[in-house]
Amino acid sequence: MKKIVMLAAAGLIAASLFALGGSDEKASSSSGATTITFWAFPTFFQNNGAPAGSYEQEQIRKFEAANPGIKVRLETIDFTSGPDKIVASIEGGTAPDVLFDAPGRIIDYGKQGKLANLNDMFTAAFKSDIGNNALVAACSDGKNYYMYPISASPFYMGINKELWEKVGALKYVNLEGDRTWTTENFIKAMQCFKGTGTPGLSVYCGGQGGDQGTRALVTNLYSARIANQANTKYTIDSPEGIKALKLLKSMVDEGLIDAGMDIAAADELQLFSQQKLASTICWGTSNAKNYATKDFTALSIPFPSDDGVPELEYLVNGFCVFNNNDTAKIEAAKKFIKFLCDDSANVIQTGAFPVKQSMGNLYGQNDAEMNLLARFTKYYGPYYNTMDGFANMRTEWWNMLQFIFSNKKTVEKAAADYVKASNAGM
């Protein structure tokens, strides 16, 4: 019954999407133009408080003026209902021609055979300009390239400077250079928050939202890895992973940090902005913009690590082209995404950094924060978000943390079960 209901729902959505697009398709065929549909999550910043999609529509007008034989129809989607809407459109045969998203979903669609490969766009010169093998690999399933990237930005920590100063913890953070710091100093800093009524941070595990932050914290503490180098299996049950999980468990038990059993990243960020948490482990260019407050100074720092050299998780923004069995549309779509990605102004509008080194510093030498974050990009770690079974692994991850912090399983047992279930899910 569930499958029947889901298929019926998908059919209704597909039918409605078809109805919306009918008039455009007829108009394009009569005019001789090729019409492509473009679905976009709200990644581009809008100017002067304009409604979602306004900036994208401006770029579409520029593209159409330069390419009179192509028309682009925009539809904005949100992060709550968007993923399901994409799936429904794929199942209903009404997938868009272009989608602006991140590798996790895009590469999965490619593996399912739903996308046109973009191999011809990944020239030797383009890959050399990116200059980061892990980032290039994030655009591929290992055989074909399915995502054309426009920008990338690191995930890192944010700390409340005034709260850290008040409890004497700020002296343990390096505020020079790239601000890299050690696990030893992290422990000392968190000890300063004991008994203050404000946890040093939260290892939120009430859901999978923003779970890259909790994984980055765990892996950096003692140089553990979520997956092996070949991205063929999950490996947090390593001695380094066990050691890190045990450390966090002991810190929760001692009242230095909070387990966050009932919250996910959005809640953690809200608590940080309300000064109910001294730090956030889900800071990034977008969150820093959305949760900015004048009540305190938020300092950006990388995750602490045993060797003082962090490996950061990172976001990659990019585009894919669905294979809707129309060569003209595929070629038009590829021309459109290259048009968007080659314009540095569009990179800036994502609030991230260009993937192409040739674009240089887009934020100017006087922007100290963006220059700091640009230096963080050299600490990008291995990219495992496109591994088989990634979605299943995310569920197993926060469940593992729940088992550990609730004392329902030992660290060793919880990690072993997580790895077993995650690898089986591949």
N, C-alpha and C positions, 0 to 999 in steps of 0.2 A: 504493500500500500504506500509506504514512504516513497519508494522509487516512482510509483505512478503519479503521486502528488507532485514530486519534484519535477518530473518530466512535463506534467501539465503546466506547472508554473513557468518552467523554462519556455514552453511553447507560447504561453500568453505574452511573456516579455519579448520573445523573438518577434511575435506577430505585431506587437505595438511598435517595436523598433523598425520593422519593415514598413509599417504604415507611416511612421514619421519620415522615413527616407524616400518614400515613393515619388513625391513631387520633385524632389531634387534630382533623382535619377532620370526622370522623364525630361526635365529641363536640360540636363547635361547632354543627354543623347541627341536632343533636337539641336542643341548648339554646337555639337561636335566636340565638346570638352570632356575630359576624363574627370569624373567626380570621385574623390576619396573621402572617407570618413576618418576623423581624428578624435580619439577619446583621450582625455587628459585628466589625471589626478591633479589635485591642487598643489603642484610643485613650484610653478612660477609665482613669484610675488606679484601682486597687483599694485599698480601705481595709484596713489592718492585715494586709497580706500575703495577702489572700483570693484564691482562684482567679480566673482570668480569667472575666469575665462576671457576677461576683457583684454589682458595683455596678449594672450594667445591669438585672439581675433585680430589684433593689430598686426601681428606677424603673418597671419594668413593673408591679410590684404596686401602686404608687401610681397609675399610669395606669388600671389595670383597676378599682381601687376607685372612681375618679372617672368611669369610663366602663364601667359594667357590661355594656354590649352589645358590648364588644370584648375579645377575647382576643389576647395577643401571645406568640408562640413564639420564643424566642431561640436563635440558634446563633452561637457565636464562631468566627471564622476567623483564620488567621494570615497574616502578610505573605509567607510563603514559598509556601504552597500555595493561599492564598486567591484570588488573581487567576485561576488556572486553574480553580479550583472554581466561581467565578462564571461564567466563560465556558461551562463544561460545563453548568451549570444553565440558562443562557440557551438554549444549543443544544438541551438536552433538554426545554425547556418547563417547567422547575421552578424558575424564578428566584424569589428571595425577594420579598416585597412591599416591604420597606424595607432599604436598605443604608446603612451608615455608612462613608464613605470620603472621598476628596479629589477635586477637580475633574478631574484628568487622566483618570482612568478614567470617572468619572460622565458627564462631557460627551460622551465617546466613545460610551457606551451610548445617550445621548440622540440623538446623530447617527445611530445605527443604527436608531432607531425603537423601542427597547426600553423606554423610560420614559414615564411619564405626565408631562405638563408641569405645572409648579407656578406658572404665570403668575398665578393668582388670589391666591397667597400673597405675591407681590411687589407689594404696594400702594405707592402713592406715599409713604405715611407710613413704611413699613418701609424703603424705599430711602433715604429722607431720614435715617432714624435711623442707618443704616449710614454714610452720609456719605462713601463712598469709591467712586467710579465704577469703578475698576479691580477692586475686590473684588466689586462687584455684577456686573460683566461676567464675572467668573470663574465665576459660577453659570449662565451661559447659553452657548448656541451661536451667539448673535447674533440668534436668532429666538424661542427659547423658553427659559424658565428650567427647569432640571432638577435643581439642587441647592439645598437650603435650608440656609444656613450657621448654625453655632452659635458657632464661635470661629476665631481666626486667630492666628498667631504668626510672628515674623520668623526667618529664618536669618541667622546672623552668625558672627563669629570668636570663638575662645577662645584666650587666651594663658596660658602658664605664668609667673606673675608672678616667681617666684624665679629661674627660668632667664633671663628677660629682664633682671632686675636684675644677675645674675651677669656677663653679657657686656656690660653697658652699653647694652642696647637699649631699656630701659623709658623712657628720657628722650625717645624719639621718638614715644611714644604719648600721646595726649591722654586724661587720666583725669578731666577736668572735664566738666560738662554732659552732652551726649549722646555724648561721647568720639569725635566725628568726627575723622579725621586724614587726612593727604595721602599721595599716591603717593610724593612725594619723601621723606617721612619713613619710609615703608614700605621703600624701597630702602636707606636708611641703617640701619634696624633690622636688615634681613636681612644686611647686610654684617658686622654684629657677630657673626654665627654662623659665619662662614667659619673653618674649621680647628678648630672646637670639638668636632667629632664628633657634634653634634646639629643637624640641619638646622633652619632657621627655620620651614619648613612643607613640606608635600607637595602637589603638584598631582596627586593620585592619578588614574590613568587606566587601571587594570587592569580596569575594568568600569563599568557605569553607576550603580551604587549611590551615592547621595548626590551625583550629578553637578551638582546645583544649586549646590553650593559652588564647584566649579571654574568654572562659568559666571559666578557672581557676582564672583569674583576677577578674571576676564578683563575683564568689562564695566566694572567700576568703575574700573580703573586709569586709563583714558583716555576715560571716558564713551562707550563703545561700546554697541551694542544687539544683542541676540540676534536680534530681529525688528524689522521696521519698525513704525511707529505703528499702522498698520491691521491688523497681524498677518496679512499676506498673503504674506510671504516672509521667509526667514532672511537675516541681513545681517552676520554677523561678519567678512566679508571687507572691511569698510569700513576706511579708513585708521586709524581709532581702534582697531579690532579687531586689525589687523595689528601696530600699534605695541605693544599690550598683549601679544600672543603672542610677539613678538620679545623684549620685556623679560623675560618669564618664561623663555624659552629661554636667554637670556644668563645669567640668574641660576642656572639649573640647571647650565649649562656651567661657571660660576665656583664651583660648590659652595656657594652660599648657600642654596639650597632643593633639595628632592628631587623628581624627576619622578614617583615612585610608579608605575612602569610595571606592577608586579605586584599592586597593591593597589587596593581601592575604599574607600568611606567608612568601613565598619565596621572595617576594618583600620587606617585612619588614626586613627580615634577610639581604638582600642586602644593604638596607639603613643603617642598623646598622653597617655593616662592612665598609661602606663608611663614617661613622661618621655623617650621616644626621639625625640619631635618637640616643638619648642618652642611650636607653635601648631596649632590645628585650624581649617579653613575650613568645617567642617560642624557648627558648634555651634548649638544651639537649645534650647528649653525641655525637650524630651524627652531629647535626648542629654546635656544638662547633668545631668539627673537620673540617667540610666542609667550615665553614665561618671564620676560624681562620685568624688573621692578625697580623702583627708585628707593625702596626701603633698605636695601643693602647692596654691597658690591659683590657681584658674582665673578670669581676668578676662574679662568679655564686652565685646567692642568691635565696632563696625560695620566693614565693609570699607573699606580706604583708597581714596580717589578723587582725581583730579587737582584737582578744585575744592573738595574737602573736604566735599562733600554726597553721601553714598552713595545708591544705589538698591538696596534689599534685596529678595532673593527671600523668599517667605513661604509658609507652609502655611495652607490653609483647610480646616477640618473641617466636614463637613456630611452631609446625608442626601438620598437620592433614593428615588423610588417607582417600582417596575417596573409596567408596564402588563400585567397578567395577565388582561385582559379581564373584570374584575369591578369594576363601579363602586363597590359597597359596600366592597370591600377598599381601593380607591384612596382613597376618602374617609376611611376609618378610619386608613389609613396616614398621610395628611396631618395628621389630628388628632393622631396619636401623635408625629410629628416636631415639630409645633409645641409640644406639651406639653413635650418634652425641651428644645427650644431656648429656650423662654421662662423657664426656671428658671436663675438665675444660679449656683446650686450645681453644676449640670451643666457649665456653662462652666468653672468652677474645676477640676472633676474632669478636664478635658481638659488642664490645665496651660497653657492658652493664654489669649487675651484675648477679651472679647466683641466680636462684630461690631456689636452695637447700642450706640451711644454712650450711650443712656439708662440702661444698666446701670452706667455710671460706673466708678470704680476698685474692683475686686473684691478686691484684695490688700492694701489698707490702706496708709496713708502710711508705716508703719514698715518695710515690705518694700522695701529700697533696690534690690535686684536686679530685682524685678518692676516697680518703678516706672521703672527705667532702660529695661527692655525695652519697656514701654508707650510710652515716648518714641520708641523705634526704629520703632514702627508708622507714624509719619508719613513714613518714608522708603521705604515700599513702592513698588517700581518697577512697570513694566508687567507684566501677567500674560499669559504666552504659552503656558502649559501646556495650554491647551485648543485650541491651533491644530491644524489638520489636519496629519497627519504627525508629530506630536510624538514618538510612540514611536520612529519611524524616526530622527528627528533626534538622539535621545539616543544611539543606537548610533553614528551618524556623528560625534557630538561627541567621545566618548572615543577613537574610532579616529583622529580628526584630531590629538588631543594625542599619541597614540602615534607617529604619523608624524613629528610635529615634534620630539619629544624623542629619537627614535631616529635622527634625521638621514636618514630615508628620503625625506622631501620637504622642500622649503623651506617656510617659513611661508606665503608667498604661494600656493604650489601646494596645500598642505594645506588652507588656508582656502577657496580657490576650489573644490576638490573637495568639501569638506564642504558648502558652500552649494549647489552644484549638485545633489548627491545628496539633501540635505535638502529642497530645494524640489521636486525631482522626486518625492519621497516624499509630497508633499501631494496 
